[in-house]
Amino acid sequence: MFNNWSSMIGWRGRIGLIIPETNTVMEADFNRYAPMGVSIYATRMKRNSPISSIEGNLEMLTYAEMAASLLVSVKADINVFGCTAASFLNGVGGDIALAKKLQKATGITTITAATAIINALKSLRIQKICLITPHIHDITVKEVDFFNKNGFEVVNYSGLGIEKTIEMGRVPPEGIYRFVIKNIVKTEAVVISCTTFRSMEIITLLEKDIGIPVVTSNQVSLWYALQHLGVSDDIDGVGRLFNS
């Protein structure tokens, strides 16, 4: 009986997550919202510093292939590189190049959080966005540049300025909600970036209160991974994207 049960796990698809060692949110979000029959497996990349800086995030990429290789044994159908910052810091096309590098190393189709955001915005037919992040200014403006050069218009952006990555996951959803409301301007959508930020829990509430789509790193990463698996379930509580 045990063997029969084990063979049923992930019968619709297996998603591998490649996340920083300090990420406390993405794995929990995926397990909470993944449809029946989709299983989640996470591996972690080493960080040599608790501080989230441009240099530190790029250094973390040197551990990405090793971490990704550990997902081969669980037979993941698709891997998600789950650090938004590290996937956009190399500029336009850097996210695609990173995915291709990891895919070549593992033989597993790979996507990144940054690529997923771009595809979600295109699916929603969004051009103008307000960007919200937990990051320091240097990283946030890099993300602004990434979106602008990918053909979007960032009409406003705000970052919480959090330096320690572990602290990003400790910001409560209501704190994120208040920060968005405080910094929202007239735009077509809000993008809340970062995979270790508890923004997925408040998408529906925010969309109701501000009247426009809300896109978050974990929401779009799950959506894009499910698209690759051919799983098109509507998922309650995660916004218009899953009903578009």
C-alpha positions as CSV (number, residue, x, y, z in Angstrom):
1,M,0.0,0.0,0.0
2,F,2.8,2.4,0.8
3,N,4.4,1.9,-2.6
4,N,1.1,2.5,-4.3
5,W,0.5,5.7,-2.4
6,S,4.0,7.0,-3.2
7,S,3.5,6.4,-6.9
8,M,0.4,8.7,-6.8
9,I,2.3,11.8,-5.4
10,G,2.6,14.4,-8.1
11,W,0.5,12.4,-10.6
12,R,-0.4,15.6,-12.5
13,G,3.1,17.2,-12.2
14,R,6.1,17.8,-10.0
15,I,7.4,21.3,-9.5
16,G,10.9,21.8,-8.2
17,L,11.8,25.1,-6.4
18,I,15.3,26.5,-6.4
19,I,15.3,29.0,-3.6
20,P,17.7,30.9,-1.4
21,E,18.5,29.2,1.9
22,T,16.8,32.1,3.8
23,N,13.5,31.9,1.9
24,T,10.7,31.0,4.3
25,V,7.7,31.8,2.1
26,M,7.8,30.4,-1.4
27,E,7.7,26.7,-0.5
28,A,4.8,27.4,1.9
29,D,2.9,29.4,-0.7
30,F,3.3,26.7,-3.3
31,N,2.2,23.9,-1.0
32,R,-0.8,26.0,0.1
33,Y,-2.1,26.8,-3.3
34,A,-0.9,24.0,-5.6
35,P,-3.9,22.1,-7.2
36,M,-4.6,18.5,-6.2
37,G,-2.2,16.1,-7.9
38,V,0.7,18.6,-8.1
39,S,3.6,18.1,-5.7
40,I,6.3,20.6,-4.7
41,Y,9.9,19.8,-4.0
42,A,12.4,22.5,-2.8
43,T,16.2,22.8,-2.9
44,R,18.2,25.7,-1.5
45,M,21.1,27.8,-2.6
46,K,23.8,28.9,-0.2
47,R,24.1,32.6,0.8
48,N,27.4,33.7,2.0
49,S,25.9,36.8,3.7
50,P,22.6,37.5,5.4
51,I,22.4,40.8,3.6
52,S,20.5,41.1,0.3
53,S,22.8,43.2,-1.9
54,I,23.4,43.2,-5.6
55,E,26.8,41.5,-5.1
56,G,25.4,38.9,-2.7
57,N,22.5,37.9,-5.0
58,L,24.8,37.5,-7.9
59,E,27.3,35.5,-5.8
60,M,24.4,33.2,-4.8
61,L,24.0,32.3,-8.5
62,T,27.2,30.3,-8.3
63,Y,25.4,27.8,-6.2
64,A,22.3,27.5,-8.4
65,E,23.4,24.6,-10.6
66,M,24.4,22.5,-7.7
67,A,21.1,23.2,-6.0
68,A,19.1,22.5,-9.1
69,S,20.9,19.2,-9.7
70,L,19.4,17.9,-6.4
71,L,15.9,18.0,-8.0
72,V,16.8,15.5,-10.7
73,S,16.4,12.6,-8.2
74,V,12.8,13.5,-7.4
75,K,12.0,13.6,-11.1
76,A,10.7,17.2,-11.2
77,D,8.8,18.0,-14.4
78,I,9.6,21.7,-14.2
79,N,12.0,23.7,-12.0
80,V,11.3,27.3,-10.9
81,F,14.3,29.5,-10.0
82,G,12.7,31.2,-7.0
83,C,14.6,34.4,-6.4
84,T,13.2,37.3,-8.3
85,A,16.1,39.6,-7.6
86,A,18.8,37.2,-8.7
87,S,16.9,36.5,-11.9
88,F,16.7,40.1,-13.0
89,L,20.0,41.6,-11.8
90,N,21.8,40.5,-15.0
91,G,19.4,42.7,-17.0
92,V,17.2,42.1,-20.0
93,G,17.6,38.5,-21.2
94,G,19.5,37.5,-18.0
95,D,16.5,35.7,-16.7
96,I,16.2,33.6,-19.9
97,A,19.9,32.9,-20.0
98,L,19.8,31.7,-16.3
99,A,16.9,29.4,-17.0
100,K,18.7,27.9,-20.1
101,K,21.9,27.4,-18.0
102,L,20.0,25.5,-15.3
103,Q,18.0,23.5,-17.8
104,K,21.1,22.4,-19.6
105,A,22.7,21.3,-16.3
106,T,19.7,19.3,-15.2
107,G,17.7,18.3,-18.3
108,I,14.6,19.8,-16.6
109,T,12.6,22.6,-18.1
110,T,13.3,25.7,-16.0
111,I,11.7,29.1,-15.6
112,T,12.5,32.1,-13.4
113,A,10.3,34.3,-11.2
114,A,11.3,37.4,-13.3
115,T,10.3,35.7,-16.5
116,A,7.0,34.6,-14.9
117,I,6.1,38.2,-14.0
118,I,6.7,39.4,-17.5
119,N,4.5,36.6,-19.0
120,A,1.8,37.2,-16.4
121,L,1.7,41.0,-17.2
122,K,1.4,40.1,-20.9
123,S,-1.4,37.7,-20.2
124,L,-3.3,40.4,-18.3
125,R,-2.5,42.9,-21.1
126,I,-0.8,45.2,-18.6
127,Q,1.6,47.9,-19.7
128,K,1.8,50.3,-16.8
129,I,2.7,49.1,-13.3
130,C,3.4,50.2,-9.8
131,L,6.3,48.2,-8.3
132,I,6.5,47.3,-4.6
133,T,9.4,45.4,-3.1
134,P,11.0,44.7,0.3
135,H,14.4,45.5,-1.1
136,I,17.0,48.2,-0.6
137,H,17.0,51.0,-3.2
138,D,19.9,49.7,-5.3
139,I,18.0,46.4,-6.0
140,T,14.6,48.1,-6.5
141,V,15.9,50.5,-9.2
142,K,17.6,47.6,-11.0
143,E,14.2,45.9,-11.2
144,V,12.6,49.2,-12.4
145,D,15.2,49.2,-15.2
146,F,14.5,45.5,-16.0
147,F,10.8,46.1,-16.5
148,N,11.2,49.3,-18.4
149,K,13.6,47.7,-20.8
150,N,11.3,44.7,-21.2
151,G,8.6,47.1,-22.6
152,F,6.7,48.0,-19.5
153,E,6.3,51.4,-17.9
154,V,7.0,51.6,-14.1
155,V,4.9,54.6,-13.1
156,N,5.9,54.4,-9.5
157,Y,8.0,52.2,-7.2
158,S,8.6,51.8,-3.5
159,G,10.9,49.5,-1.5
160,L,10.8,48.8,2.2
161,G,14.6,48.9,2.4
162,I,15.1,45.6,4.2
163,E,18.7,44.5,4.2
164,K,18.5,41.0,5.9
165,T,16.8,38.5,3.7
166,I,15.4,36.5,6.6
167,E,13.5,39.7,7.7
168,M,11.6,39.9,4.4
169,G,9.7,36.8,5.2
170,R,8.8,38.2,8.6
171,V,6.8,41.1,7.3
172,P,3.1,40.3,8.0
173,P,0.6,40.4,5.2
174,E,-1.2,43.3,6.8
175,G,2.1,45.3,6.8
176,I,2.5,44.6,3.1
177,Y,-1.1,45.6,2.5
178,R,-0.6,49.0,4.2
179,F,2.6,49.7,2.3
180,V,0.9,49.0,-1.0
181,I,-2.1,51.3,-0.1
182,K,0.3,54.0,1.0
183,N,2.3,53.9,-2.2
184,I,-0.2,53.1,-4.9
185,V,-0.7,55.6,-7.7
186,K,-3.0,55.5,-10.8
187,T,-1.8,52.6,-12.8
188,E,-2.9,49.4,-14.5
189,A,-1.6,46.8,-12.1
190,V,0.6,46.4,-8.9
191,V,3.6,44.1,-9.0
192,I,4.7,43.0,-5.6
193,S,8.2,41.5,-6.1
194,C,10.1,39.0,-4.0
195,T,9.5,35.3,-3.4
196,T,10.1,35.5,0.4
197,F,7.4,38.1,0.9
198,R,4.0,37.2,2.2
199,S,2.1,39.1,-0.5
200,M,0.3,36.1,-2.1
201,E,-2.0,35.9,0.9
202,I,-3.5,39.4,0.3
203,I,-4.0,39.4,-3.5
204,T,-7.7,39.1,-3.5
205,L,-8.2,41.7,-0.7
206,L,-5.9,44.2,-2.5
207,E,-7.6,43.6,-5.9
208,K,-11.0,44.3,-4.2
209,D,-9.8,47.4,-2.5
210,I,-7.8,49.0,-5.3
211,G,-9.7,47.8,-8.3
212,I,-6.8,46.6,-10.4
213,P,-4.9,43.4,-10.9
214,V,-2.2,42.5,-8.3
215,V,0.8,40.4,-9.5
216,T,3.2,38.8,-7.0
217,S,6.3,36.7,-7.5
218,N,5.0,33.5,-6.0
219,Q,1.6,33.8,-7.6
220,V,3.0,34.2,-11.1
221,S,5.7,31.5,-10.6
222,L,3.0,29.0,-9.7
223,W,0.8,30.1,-12.5
224,Y,3.6,29.9,-15.1
225,A,4.8,26.5,-13.8
226,L,1.2,25.1,-14.0
227,Q,0.9,26.4,-17.6
228,H,4.0,24.4,-18.5
229,L,2.5,21.3,-16.8
230,G,-0.8,21.8,-18.7
231,V,-2.7,22.3,-15.5
232,S,-5.3,25.0,-15.8
233,D,-7.3,24.9,-12.6
234,D,-8.9,28.1,-11.3
235,I,-7.4,28.7,-7.8
236,D,-9.4,30.7,-5.3
237,G,-7.8,33.5,-3.4
238,V,-4.9,34.3,-5.7
239,G,-6.3,37.0,-8.0
240,R,-7.5,37.7,-11.5
241,L,-4.5,36.1,-13.1
242,F,-5.8,32.6,-12.4
243,N,-9.2,33.6,-13.9
244,S,-7.9,35.5,-17.0
